[in-house]
Amino acid sequence: MSKRKQFLDSVHHEHVQDFLNFIKLHKDGADPFDLVEILAELQKSQRQDLWDRQLKLLQHSLTLSPSERWITGAEEDAGDMELEVSEEQIQTMAVIEGVTIVSTVSVDALQENDNYTTLLNCAQILNSIESALPLSQTPLQQAIHWLFECWWRRDCKARMSLAGLLFLFVWRTLLHLINRSASSEDSVVYARCFSVSTLHLKKVSRSSTLFSSAFSGPLISNRKRGNASLPSFFLGMTTSFG
């Protein structure tokens, strides 16, 4: 059986460990398994099948370990050191990472006339759970941001709704940079970027829900994520400011 067939068969909740092993092989540069090559070799119907299967796998994993039950790390900050992360949560984090990686590679592999509705559904689920990720999952959060940036660059459908998360990320990062900047020149640049991101947030939200979440929701909370860089697509949008 070809690696391509084995991989497609692994994208199922009954073979989740096989799927995670393939993701590990992809991340290991020493192994010849490469998702980019696999996706490039798939026929249109096979790509569709892959996206259908990974959506079901993601949904199944989130049923076993919904985000409301995740141990995020905030509990430890509150002084409760007895909480242990369940095996279901550990596996779900791994599945989310795998789906994020496959989705990102898939965006670059999209071809004309592809029906990628289920791929979009995966992206929308990732968008909805990103703010609930545990403190230890900063690399996964950044991988989701990168997926949305790739989605934006390819001008895929519903990109504005996914870009809202990116602009919220930019918005709070700029607030942090403005507060820390010792250079007046840098402060001017950051302030201009902040203005662009604020205007775009108002445009994307269409209602007060998304924008107000920047002030009170989990996206702006003190999550100890560490330093983050601005998405490169956003930096390109500020070139019109002299």
MARGU-509288 format. One line per 8 residues: their letters; for each residue x negated, y negated, z negated of C-alpha. Coordinates in steps of 0.2 Angstrom, whole numbers, padded with zeros to 4 digits. Layout:
<atoms>
A) X:Y:Z ~ ...
</atoms>
This chain:
<atoms>
MSKRKQFL) 0000:0000:0000 ~ -0007:-0017:0005 ~ -0011:-0030:-0009 ~ 0002:-0041:-0001 ~ 0016:-0028:-0004 ~ 0010:-0024:-0021 ~ 0010:-0042:-0026 ~ 0028:-0045:-0019
DSVHHEHV) 0034:-0029:-0029 ~ 0026:-0036:-0045 ~ 0037:-0051:-0045 ~ 0050:-0043:-0055 ~ 0054:-0043:-0074 ~ 0051:-0024:-0074 ~ 0033:-0026:-0067 ~ 0029:-0042:-0076
QDFLNFIK) 0012:-0036:-0082 ~ 0007:-0032:-0064 ~ 0012:-0049:-0059 ~ 0002:-0057:-0073 ~ -0013:-0046:-0068 ~ -0012:-0053:-0050 ~ -0011:-0071:-0057 ~ -0027:-0067:-0067
LHKDGADP) -0036:-0060:-0052 ~ -0031:-0076:-0042 ~ -0039:-0087:-0056 ~ -0054:-0076:-0056 ~ -0065:-0083:-0042 ~ -0075:-0067:-0042 ~ -0061:-0056:-0036 ~ -0056:-0056:-0018
FDLVEILA) -0037:-0058:-0021 ~ -0032:-0075:-0016 ~ -0014:-0081:-0017 ~ -0017:-0094:-0003 ~ -0022:-0080:0009 ~ -0007:-0069:0003 ~ 0005:-0084:0006 ~ -0002:-0088:0023
ELQKSQRQ) 0000:-0070:0029 ~ 0019:-0069:0023 ~ 0033:-0069:0036 ~ 0047:-0081:0033 ~ 0058:-0068:0026 ~ 0044:-0063:0014 ~ 0042:-0080:0008 ~ 0060:-0082:0005
DLWDRQLK) 0060:-0065:-0004 ~ 0045:-0071:-0015 ~ 0054:-0087:-0020 ~ 0070:-0077:-0024 ~ 0061:-0065:-0035 ~ 0050:-0077:-0044 ~ 0066:-0088:-0048 ~ 0074:-0072:-0056
LLQHSLTL) 0058:-0068:-0065 ~ 0057:-0085:-0073 ~ 0075:-0085:-0078 ~ 0074:-0068:-0086 ~ 0058:-0073:-0096 ~ 0067:-0089:-0102 ~ 0082:-0079:-0107 ~ 0071:-0068:-0118
SPSERWIT) 0062:-0083:-0125 ~ 0072:-0099:-0123 ~ 0063:-0116:-0125 ~ 0074:-0119:-0141 ~ 0065:-0105:-0150 ~ 0047:-0109:-0145 ~ 0035:-0112:-0159 ~ 0027:-0129:-0152
GAEEDAGD) 0014:-0133:-0165 ~ 0024:-0147:-0173 ~ 0029:-0135:-0186 ~ 0011:-0132:-0191 ~ 0009:-0151:-0192 ~ 0023:-0151:-0204 ~ 0014:-0139:-0216 ~ 0022:-0123:-0211
MELEVSEE) 0007:-0111:-0207 ~ 0016:-0095:-0209 ~ 0025:-0096:-0192 ~ 0018:-0084:-0179 ~ 0021:-0085:-0160 ~ 0031:-0070:-0154 ~ 0025:-0059:-0140 ~ 0040:-0064:-0130
QIQTMAVI) 0034:-0082:-0131 ~ 0017:-0078:-0126 ~ 0023:-0068:-0111 ~ 0035:-0082:-0106 ~ 0021:-0095:-0106 ~ 0011:-0083:-0095 ~ 0025:-0081:-0083 ~ 0028:-0100:-0082
EGVTIVST) 0010:-0102:-0078 ~ 0011:-0089:-0065 ~ 0027:-0096:-0057 ~ 0019:-0113:-0057 ~ 0003:-0107:-0048 ~ 0014:-0097:-0035 ~ 0025:-0112:-0032 ~ 0010:-0124:-0030
VSVDALQE) 0002:-0113:-0017 ~ 0019:-0111:-0009 ~ 0022:-0129:-0007 ~ 0006:-0130:0004 ~ 0012:-0114:0013 ~ 0029:-0121:0018 ~ 0033:-0120:0036 ~ 0046:-0128:0047
NDNYTTLL) 0063:-0121:0045 ~ 0059:-0113:0028 ~ 0074:-0112:0017 ~ 0065:-0116:0000 ~ 0081:-0119:-0011 ~ 0075:-0106:-0023 ~ 0058:-0113:-0024 ~ 0066:-0130:-0028
NCAQILNS) 0076:-0121:-0041 ~ 0060:-0115:-0049 ~ 0053:-0133:-0049 ~ 0068:-0140:-0057 ~ 0068:-0127:-0071 ~ 0049:-0131:-0074 ~ 0054:-0150:-0074 ~ 0067:-0146:-0087
IESALPLS) 0056:-0136:-0099 ~ 0040:-0146:-0097 ~ 0043:-0157:-0112 ~ 0046:-0142:-0123 ~ 0030:-0134:-0120 ~ 0019:-0130:-0135 ~ 0005:-0141:-0140 ~ -0007:-0128:-0135
QTPLQQAI) -0001:-0128:-0117 ~ -0009:-0144:-0111 ~ -0017:-0135:-0096 ~ 0000:-0128:-0091 ~ 0008:-0145:-0093 ~ -0005:-0152:-0081 ~ -0002:-0138:-0069 ~ 0016:-0143:-0068
HWLFECWW) 0012:-0161:-0065 ~ 0000:-0155:-0051 ~ 0014:-0145:-0043 ~ 0026:-0160:-0043 ~ 0012:-0171:-0035 ~ 0010:-0158:-0022 ~ 0029:-0158:-0019 ~ 0028:-0177:-0018
RRDCKARM) 0014:-0177:-0005 ~ 0023:-0164:0006 ~ 0039:-0175:0006 ~ 0049:-0160:0000 ~ 0067:-0162:-0003 ~ 0073:-0168:-0020 ~ 0055:-0175:-0023 ~ 0062:-0191:-0031
SLAGLLFL) 0070:-0181:-0045 ~ 0054:-0172:-0049 ~ 0043:-0187:-0047 ~ 0053:-0195:-0062 ~ 0043:-0184:-0074 ~ 0026:-0189:-0066 ~ 0031:-0208:-0067 ~ 0035:-0205:-0086
FVWRTLLH) 0019:-0197:-0088 ~ 0010:-0212:-0079 ~ 0020:-0224:-0089 ~ 0015:-0218:-0106 ~ -0003:-0215:-0101 ~ -0004:-0233:-0095 ~ 0003:-0239:-0112 ~ -0011:-0229:-0120
LINRSASS) -0024:-0236:-0108 ~ -0018:-0254:-0110 ~ -0019:-0253:-0129 ~ -0037:-0246:-0129 ~ -0044:-0256:-0115 ~ -0059:-0268:-0120 ~ -0060:-0276:-0103 ~ -0048:-0290:-0098
EDSVVYAR) -0051:-0285:-0080 ~ -0046:-0267:-0083 ~ -0031:-0273:-0093 ~ -0024:-0283:-0078 ~ -0026:-0267:-0067 ~ -0017:-0256:-0080 ~ -0003:-0269:-0082 ~ 0000:-0270:-0064
CFSVSTLH) 0001:-0251:-0063 ~ 0012:-0252:-0078 ~ 0024:-0264:-0069 ~ 0025:-0252:-0054 ~ 0029:-0237:-0064 ~ 0042:-0246:-0074 ~ 0051:-0252:-0059 ~ 0050:-0235:-0051
LKKVSRSS) 0057:-0227:-0067 ~ 0072:-0239:-0066 ~ 0074:-0234:-0048 ~ 0073:-0215:-0050 ~ 0084:-0214:-0066 ~ 0099:-0222:-0058 ~ 0106:-0222:-0076 ~ 0099:-0226:-0093
TLFSSAFS) 0096:-0208:-0097 ~ 0079:-0205:-0090 ~ 0072:-0222:-0093 ~ 0078:-0222:-0111 ~ 0070:-0205:-0114 ~ 0053:-0214:-0112 ~ 0056:-0223:-0128 ~ 0065:-0210:-0139
GPLISNRK) 0063:-0193:-0130 ~ 0050:-0179:-0132 ~ 0040:-0185:-0116 ~ 0034:-0200:-0126 ~ 0032:-0192:-0143 ~ 0015:-0190:-0151 ~ 0011:-0173:-0145 ~ -0008:-0174:-0147
RGNASLPS) -0011:-0168:-0129 ~ -0028:-0176:-0127 ~ -0034:-0188:-0113 ~ -0025:-0187:-0097 ~ -0029:-0195:-0080 ~ -0016:-0204:-0069 ~ -0010:-0193:-0054 ~ -0019:-0198:-0038
FFLGMTTS) -0004:-0201:-0028 ~ 0001:-0215:-0040 ~ -0015:-0223:-0039 ~ -0013:-0225:-0020 ~ 0003:-0233:-0023 ~ -0005:-0248:-0032 ~ -0016:-0253:-0018 ~ -0004:-0266:-0012
FG) -0008:-0277:-0027 ~ -0022:-0288:-0025
</atoms>
